[in-house]
Amino acid sequence: MAELIDHGGRVYAEALFRAAEEAGRVPAVDADLRDFIESLASDRAALGSLLNPRLPHESKQRIVAAL
């Protein structure tokens, strides 16, 4: 299972990097991603909500937008 999660994460990370590279925005995307990760690390309730499979997608979008 961990291999599947690692592979999936790697696929998304590579796609994000390619898109940022093509747009010439690698440093800005990197900073935004670091800020997002720090926000999740400091808000365990938000992280728990995002990991909740029962929470609707729209609710998760609102949580991410608020971070």
Order of alpha helices (4+ residues) and beta strands (2+ residues): alpha-alpha-alpha-alpha
